[in-house]
Amino acid sequence: MRPKLALHAEDYEKKKKIVEHLRSIGNYIKKNKIKQLIVITDNASFHVSRKTKQFVEKQLHWLTAINFSLSLKSFP
């Protein structure tokens, strides 16, 4: 089992990288005059982090994020 601090550091890096990645996609979209992008996410901590949500909220003119989480309990 990994120490929680290491997991926290990993999550922080993923949160930072997801925002950087979305920003890069945004630049591509603007450059290529694409009107809208829909991204489907799950409940990974870096997808639902405050930092990611704040970024997405500021990009609503070109980015729609849909959280699609399935619970394994819902399957037979």
N, CA, C and O atoms as a printed pandas DataFrame, in Angstrom:
     atom_number atom_name residue_name chain_id  residue_number  x_coord  y_coord  z_coord
0              1         N          MET        A               1    0.843   -1.187    0.000
1              2        CA          MET        A               1    0.000    0.000    0.000
2              3         C          MET        A               1    0.885    1.245    0.000
3              4         O          MET        A               1    1.847    1.339    0.761
4              5         N          ARG        A               2    0.542    2.196   -0.866
5              6        CA          ARG        A               2    1.315    3.435   -0.949
6              7         C          ARG        A               2    0.893    4.405    0.142
7              8         O          ARG        A               2   -0.260    4.402    0.575
8              9         N          PRO        A               3    1.819    5.223    0.578
9             10        CA          PRO        A               3    1.448    6.248    1.558
10            11         C          PRO        A               3    0.465    7.246    0.957
11            12         O          PRO        A               3    0.541    7.553   -0.233
12            13         N          LYS        A               4   -0.446    7.746    1.760
13            14        CA          LYS        A               4   -1.464    8.684    1.280
14            15         C          LYS        A               4   -0.848    9.963    0.723
15            16         O          LYS        A               4   -1.386   10.545   -0.219
16            17         N          LEU        A               5    0.254   10.403    1.281
17            18        CA          LEU        A               5    0.896   11.608    0.790
18            19         C          LEU        A               5    1.341   11.439   -0.652
19            20         O          LEU        A               5    1.208   12.364   -1.453
20            21         N          ALA        A               6    1.865   10.273   -0.992
21            22        CA          ALA        A               6    2.286   10.010   -2.369
22            23         C          ALA        A               6    1.076   10.019   -3.299
23            24         O          ALA        A               6    1.156   10.546   -4.409
24            25         N          LEU        A               7   -0.031    9.448   -2.865
25            26        CA          LEU        A               7   -1.245    9.461   -3.683
26            27         C          LEU        A               7   -1.723   10.894   -3.876
27            28         O          LEU        A               7   -2.164   11.267   -4.963
28            29         N          HIS        A               8   -1.635   11.687   -2.828
29            30        CA          HIS        A               8   -2.053   13.083   -2.930
30            31         C          HIS        A               8   -1.185   13.819   -3.952
31            32         O          HIS        A               8   -1.691   14.598   -4.760
32            33         N          ALA        A               9    0.108   13.571   -3.910
33            34        CA          ALA        A               9    1.010   14.226   -4.859
34            35         C          ALA        A               9    0.693   13.779   -6.282
35            36         O          ALA        A               9    0.698   14.600   -7.200
36            37         N          GLU        A              10    0.416   12.495   -6.480
37            38        CA          GLU        A              10    0.044   11.990   -7.807
38            39         C          GLU        A              10   -1.231   12.655   -8.290
39            40         O          GLU        A              10   -1.304   13.093   -9.439
40            41         N          ASP        A              11   -2.230   12.736   -7.436
41            42        CA          ASP        A              11   -3.496   13.357   -7.806
42            43         C          ASP        A              11   -3.289   14.818   -8.183
43            44         O          ASP        A              11   -3.899   15.308   -9.133
44            45         N          TYR        A              12   -2.434   15.512   -7.447
45            46        CA          TYR        A              12   -2.167   16.916   -7.758
46            47         C          TYR        A              12   -1.567   17.037   -9.154
47            48         O          TYR        A              12   -1.961   17.915   -9.923
48            49         N          GLU        A              13   -0.631   16.177   -9.484
49            50        CA          GLU        A              13   -0.008   16.214  -10.807
50            51         C          GLU        A              13   -1.039   15.910  -11.895
51            52         O          GLU        A              13   -1.026   16.545  -12.949
52            53         N          LYS        A              14   -1.925   14.955  -11.653
53            54        CA          LYS        A              14   -2.958   14.618  -12.637
54            55         C          LYS        A              14   -3.918   15.785  -12.826
55            56         O          LYS        A              14   -4.330   16.075  -13.949
56            57         N          LYS        A              15   -4.278   16.457  -11.729
57            58        CA          LYS        A              15   -5.173   17.618  -11.823
58            59         C          LYS        A              15   -4.530   18.701  -12.671
59            60         O          LYS        A              15   -5.182   19.322  -13.511
60            61         N          LYS        A              16   -3.254   18.917  -12.440
61            62        CA          LYS        A              16   -2.530   19.936  -13.184
62            63         C          LYS        A              16   -2.441   19.544  -14.665
63            64         O          LYS        A              16   -2.616   20.383  -15.549
64            65         N          LYS        A              17   -2.170   18.272  -14.920
65            66        CA          LYS        A              17   -2.015   17.807  -16.297
66            67         C          LYS        A              17   -3.332   17.824  -17.061
67            68         O          LYS        A              17   -3.343   18.134  -18.252
68            69         N          ILE        A              18   -4.442   17.498  -16.403
69            70        CA          ILE        A              18   -5.724   17.481  -17.115
70            71         C          ILE        A              18   -6.089   18.894  -17.553
71            72         O          ILE        A              18   -6.610   19.079  -18.653
72            73         N          VAL        A              19   -5.828   19.886  -16.719
73            74        CA          VAL        A              19   -6.121   21.274  -17.088
74            75         C          VAL        A              19   -5.199   21.695  -18.230
75            76         O          VAL        A              19   -5.649   22.336  -19.180
76            77         N          GLU        A              20   -3.926   21.346  -18.150
77            78        CA          GLU        A              20   -2.988   21.672  -19.231
78            79         C          GLU        A              20   -3.425   21.007  -20.537
79            80         O          GLU        A              20   -3.355   21.613  -21.606
80            81         N          HIS        A              21   -3.873   19.770  -20.437
81            82        CA          HIS        A              21   -4.325   19.033  -21.624
82            83         C          HIS        A              21   -5.569   19.687  -22.235
83            84         O          HIS        A              21   -5.647   19.867  -23.450
84            85         N          LEU        A              22   -6.526   20.036  -21.398
85            86        CA          LEU        A              22   -7.727   20.704  -21.896
86            87         C          LEU        A              22   -7.392   22.060  -22.507
87            88         O          LEU        A              22   -7.982   22.454  -23.513
88            89         N          ARG        A              23   -6.452   22.768  -21.905
89            90        CA          ARG        A              23   -6.028   24.060  -22.456
90            91         C          ARG        A              23   -5.416   23.863  -23.846
91            92         O          ARG        A              23   -5.666   24.651  -24.758
92            93         N          SER        A              24   -4.615   22.811  -23.999
93            94        CA          SER        A              24   -4.004   22.493  -25.287
94            95         C          SER        A              24   -5.064   22.152  -26.327
95            96         O          SER        A              24   -4.977   22.580  -27.478
96            97         N          ILE        A              25   -6.061   21.383  -25.915
97            98        CA          ILE        A              25   -7.164   21.046  -26.817
98            99         C          ILE        A              25   -7.912   22.322  -27.213
99           100         O          ILE        A              25   -8.304   22.485  -28.369
100          101         N          GLY        A              26   -8.106   23.222  -26.249
101          102        CA          GLY        A              26   -8.775   24.493  -26.524
102          103         C          GLY        A              26   -8.042   25.305  -27.575
103          104         O          GLY        A              26   -8.666   25.904  -28.451
104          105         N          ASN        A              27   -6.722   25.327  -27.490
105          106        CA          ASN        A              27   -5.929   26.033  -28.498
106          107         C          ASN        A              27   -6.114   25.410  -29.875
107          108         O          ASN        A              27   -6.227   26.123  -30.872
108          109         N          TYR        A              28   -6.144   24.088  -29.930
109          110        CA          TYR        A              28   -6.359   23.377  -31.195
110          111         C          TYR        A              28   -7.737   23.710  -31.764
111          112         O          TYR        A              28   -7.884   23.953  -32.962
112          113         N          ILE        A              29   -8.738   23.718  -30.892
113          114        CA          ILE        A              29  -10.113   23.991  -31.311
114          115         C          ILE        A              29  -10.241   25.402  -31.883
115          116         O          ILE        A              29  -10.867   25.602  -32.924
116          117         N          LYS        A              30   -9.651   26.366  -31.205
117          118        CA          LYS        A              30   -9.712   27.753  -31.692
118          119         C          LYS        A              30   -8.983   27.892  -33.027
119          120         O          LYS        A              30   -9.472   28.548  -33.947
120          121         N          LYS        A              31   -7.820   27.275  -33.119
121          122        CA          LYS        A              31   -7.013   27.358  -34.340
122          123         C          LYS        A              31   -7.746   26.750  -35.535
123          124         O          LYS        A              31   -7.646   27.256  -36.653
124          125         N          ASN        A              32   -8.481   25.665  -35.297
125          126        CA          ASN        A              32   -9.164   24.951  -36.373
126          127         C          ASN        A              32  -10.640   25.312  -36.492
127          128         O          ASN        A              32  -11.391   24.661  -37.219
128          129         N          LYS        A              33  -11.048   26.356  -35.773
129          130        CA          LYS        A              33  -12.410   26.892  -35.846
130          131         C          LYS        A              33  -13.488   25.841  -35.575
131          132         O          LYS        A              33  -14.536   25.820  -36.220
132          133         N          ILE        A              34  -13.206   24.982  -34.618
133          134        CA          ILE        A              34  -14.185   23.989  -34.168
134          135         C          ILE        A              34  -15.059   24.685  -33.125
135          136         O          ILE        A              34  -14.542   25.369  -32.241
136          137         N          LYS        A              35  -16.364   24.517  -33.222
137          138        CA          LYS        A              35  -17.276   25.267  -32.359
138          139         C          LYS        A              35  -17.402   24.690  -30.952
139          140         O          LYS        A              35  -17.432   25.440  -29.977
140          141         N          GLN        A              36  -17.475   23.371  -30.841
141          142        CA          GLN        A              36  -17.771   22.777  -29.537
142          143         C          GLN        A              36  -17.098   21.420  -29.402
143          144         O          GLN        A              36  -16.979   20.671  -30.372
144          145         N          LEU        A              37  -16.659   21.115  -28.187
145          146        CA          LEU        A              37  -16.104   19.804  -27.861
146          147         C          LEU        A              37  -16.866   19.264  -26.670
147          148         O          LEU        A              37  -17.102   19.976  -25.694
148          149         N          ILE        A              38  -17.247   18.012  -26.755
149          150        CA          ILE        A              38  -17.896   17.334  -25.632
150          151         C          ILE        A              38  -16.918   16.296  -25.106
151          152         O          ILE        A              38  -16.434   15.445  -25.852
152          153         N          VAL        A              39  -16.634   16.377  -23.811
153          154        CA          VAL        A              39  -15.727   15.447  -23.146
154          155         C          VAL        A              39  -16.536   14.653  -22.137
155          156         O          VAL        A              39  -17.303   15.219  -21.358
156          157         N          ILE        A              40  -16.362   13.345  -22.155
157          158        CA          ILE        A              40  -17.048   12.480  -21.196
158          159         C          ILE        A              40  -16.026   12.048  -20.151
159          160         O          ILE        A              40  -14.971   11.506  -20.481
160          161         N          THR        A              41  -16.358   12.298  -18.879
161          162        CA          THR        A              41  -15.446   11.969  -17.785
162          163         C          THR        A              41  -16.082   10.955  -16.842
163          164         O          THR        A              41  -17.269   10.643  -16.931
164          165         N          ASP        A              42  -15.257   10.458  -15.946
165          166        CA          ASP        A              42  -15.752    9.588  -14.884
166          167         C          ASP        A              42  -15.498   10.299  -13.554
167          168         O          ASP        A              42  -15.264   11.508  -13.538
168          169         N          ASN        A              43  -15.541    9.583  -12.466
169          170        CA          ASN        A              43  -15.355   10.210  -11.154
170          171         C          ASN        A              43  -13.907   10.183  -10.671
171          172         O          ASN        A              43  -13.658   10.280   -9.469
172          173         N          ALA        A              44  -12.961   10.054  -11.579
173          174        CA          ALA        A              44  -11.560   10.114  -11.164
174          175         C          ALA        A              44  -11.329   11.444  -10.464
175          176         O          ALA        A              44  -11.873   12.469  -10.876
176          177         N          SER        A              45  -10.532   11.430   -9.416
177          178        CA          SER        A              45  -10.363   12.640   -8.602
178          179         C          SER        A              45   -9.907   13.829   -9.431
179          180         O          SER        A              45  -10.321   14.957   -9.164
180          181         N          PHE        A              46   -9.069   13.605  -10.424
181          182        CA          PHE        A              46   -8.589   14.728  -11.232
182          183         C          PHE        A              46   -9.635   15.210  -12.221
183          184         O          PHE        A              46   -9.493   16.309  -12.758
184          185         N          HIS        A              47  -10.683   14.434  -12.484
185          186        CA          HIS        A              47  -11.788   14.885  -13.342
186          187         C          HIS        A              47  -12.784   15.740  -12.566
187          188         O          HIS        A              47  -13.405   16.638  -13.135
188          189         N          VAL        A              48  -12.940   15.472  -11.283
189          190        CA          VAL        A              48  -13.946   16.178  -10.484
190          191         C          VAL        A              48  -13.329   17.156   -9.491
191          192         O          VAL        A              48  -14.014   17.662   -8.602
192          193         N          SER        A              49  -12.046   17.419   -9.644
193          194        CA          SER        A              49  -11.380   18.339   -8.717
194          195         C          SER        A              49  -11.898   19.761   -8.893
195          196         O          SER        A              49  -12.427   20.113   -9.947
196          197         N          ARG        A              50  -11.744   20.558   -7.872
197          198        CA          ARG        A              50  -12.165   21.960   -7.922
198          199         C          ARG        A              50  -11.430   22.688   -9.052
199          200         O          ARG        A              50  -12.031   23.470   -9.789
200          201         N          LYS        A              51  -10.130   22.423   -9.182
201          202        CA          LYS        A              51   -9.324   23.081  -10.209
202          203         C          LYS        A              51   -9.850   22.764  -11.613
203          204         O          LYS        A              51   -9.964   23.656  -12.454
204          205         N          THR        A              52  -10.168   21.492  -11.857
205          206        CA          THR        A              52  -10.690   21.087  -13.163
206          207         C          THR        A              52  -12.066   21.695  -13.403
207          208         O          THR        A              52  -12.332   22.216  -14.486
208          209         N          LYS        A              53  -12.940   21.632  -12.404
209          210        CA          LYS        A              53  -14.285   22.202  -12.553
210          211         C          LYS        A              53  -14.236   23.699  -12.831
211          212         O          LYS        A              53  -14.979   24.203  -13.674
212          213         N          GLN        A              54  -13.355   24.415  -12.119
213          214        CA          GLN        A              54  -13.240   25.859  -12.338
214          215         C          GLN        A              54  -12.769   26.152  -13.757
215          216         O          GLN        A              54  -13.259   27.082  -14.398
216          217         N          PHE        A              55  -11.825   25.364  -14.245
217          218        CA          PHE        A              55  -11.338   25.567  -15.607
218          219         C          PHE        A              55  -12.455   25.322  -16.608
219          220         O          PHE        A              55  -12.667   26.128  -17.514
220          221         N          VAL        A              56  -13.171   24.211  -16.450
221          222        CA          VAL        A              56  -14.249   23.864  -17.382
222          223         C          VAL        A              56  -15.325   24.945  -17.378
223          224         O          VAL        A              56  -15.827   25.319  -18.437
224          225         N          GLU        A              57  -15.681   25.446  -16.208
225          226        CA          GLU        A              57  -16.715   26.486  -16.121
226          227         C          GLU        A              57  -16.331   27.740  -16.899
227          228         O          GLU        A              57  -17.206   28.438  -17.412
228          229         N          LYS        A              58  -15.051   28.031  -16.992
229          230        CA          LYS        A              58  -14.593   29.209  -17.732
230          231         C          LYS        A              58  -14.484   28.948  -19.236
231          232         O          LYS        A              58  -14.241   29.875  -20.008
232          233         N          GLN        A              59  -14.661   27.695  -19.656
233          234        CA          GLN        A              59  -14.498   27.329  -21.065
234          235         C          GLN        A              59  -15.805   26.878  -21.711
235          236         O          GLN        A              59  -15.786   26.249  -22.769
236          237         N          LEU        A              60  -16.920   27.189  -21.096
237          238        CA          LEU        A              60  -18.206   26.688  -21.572
238          239         C          LEU        A              60  -18.551   27.133  -22.988
239          240         O          LEU        A              60  -19.414   26.526  -23.622
240          241         N          HIS        A              61  -17.909   28.163  -23.496
241          242        CA          HIS        A              61  -18.182   28.615  -24.855
242          243         C          HIS        A              61  -17.681   27.607  -25.896
243          244         O          HIS        A              61  -18.111   27.660  -27.048
244          245         N          TRP        A              62  -16.782   26.690  -25.515
245          246        CA          TRP        A              62  -16.312   25.666  -26.459
246          247         C          TRP        A              62  -16.264   24.262  -25.864
247          248         O          TRP        A              62  -16.098   23.293  -26.605
248          249         N          LEU        A              63  -16.405   24.128  -24.550
249          250        CA          LEU        A              63  -16.213   22.843  -23.889
250          251         C          LEU        A              63  -17.431   22.448  -23.063
251          252         O          LEU        A              63  -17.916   23.222  -22.238
252          253         N          THR        A              64  -17.912   21.241  -23.295
253          254        CA          THR        A              64  -18.968   20.660  -22.476
254          255         C          THR        A              64  -18.412   19.387  -21.869
255          256         O          THR        A              64  -17.966   18.494  -22.589
256          257         N          ALA        A              65  -18.438   19.299  -20.549
257          258        CA          ALA        A              65  -17.949   18.098  -19.857
258          259         C          ALA        A              65  -19.145   17.374  -19.258
259          260         O          ALA        A              65  -19.932   17.953  -18.509
260          261         N          ILE        A              66  -19.266   16.103  -19.601
261          262        CA          ILE        A              66  -20.358   15.269  -19.095
262          263         C          ILE        A              66  -19.755   14.188  -18.224
263          264         O          ILE        A              66  -18.897   13.429  -18.673
264          265         N          ASN        A              67  -20.201   14.115  -16.976
265          266        CA          ASN        A              67  -19.719   13.075  -16.076
266          267         C          ASN        A              67  -20.578   11.833  -16.257
267          268         O          ASN        A              67  -21.790   11.864  -16.041
268          269         N          PHE        A              68  -19.941   10.749  -16.653
269          270        CA          PHE        A              68  -20.652    9.501  -16.926
270          271         C          PHE        A              68  -20.047    8.411  -16.069
271          272         O          PHE        A              68  -19.125    7.710  -16.485
272          273         N          SER        A              69  -20.574    8.280  -14.875
273          274        CA          SER        A              69  -20.053    7.288  -13.932
274          275         C          SER        A              69  -21.073    6.183  -13.752
275          276         O          SER        A              69  -22.242    6.428  -13.454
276          277         N          LEU        A              70  -20.610    4.983  -13.937
277          278        CA          LEU        A              70  -21.472    3.828  -13.718
278          279         C          LEU        A              70  -21.059    3.139  -12.430
279          280         O          LEU        A              70  -19.876    2.920  -12.172
280          281         N          SER        A              71  -22.026    2.813  -11.656
281          282        CA          SER        A              71  -21.759    2.058  -10.447
282          283         C          SER        A              71  -21.831    0.583  -10.777
283          284         O          SER        A              71  -22.792    0.129  -11.399
284          285         N          LEU        A              72  -20.825   -0.167  -10.368
285          286        CA          LEU        A              72  -20.845   -1.611  -10.627
286          287         C          LEU        A              72  -22.000   -2.267   -9.892
287          288         O          LEU        A              72  -22.438   -3.351  -10.275
288          289         N          LYS        A              73  -22.501   -1.626   -8.840
289          290        CA          LYS        A              73  -23.626   -2.178   -8.090
290          291         C          LYS        A              73  -24.897   -2.214   -8.937
291          292         O          LYS        A              73  -25.815   -2.980   -8.643
292          293         N          SER        A              74  -24.954   -1.400   -9.975
293          294        CA          SER        A              74  -26.167   -1.350  -10.799
294          295         C          SER        A              74  -26.257   -2.501  -11.780
295          296         O          SER        A              74  -27.298   -2.721  -12.398
296          297         N          PHE        A              75  -25.167   -3.233  -11.923
297          298        CA          PHE        A              75  -25.181   -4.381  -12.831
298          299         C          PHE        A              75  -25.537   -5.644  -12.083
299          300         O          PHE        A              75  -25.193   -5.791  -10.911
300          301         N          PRO        A              76  -26.230   -6.569  -12.754
301          302        CA          PRO        A              76  -26.619   -7.816  -12.077
302          303         C          PRO        A              76  -25.431   -8.639  -11.637
303          304         O          PRO        A              76  -25.604   -9.710  -11.056
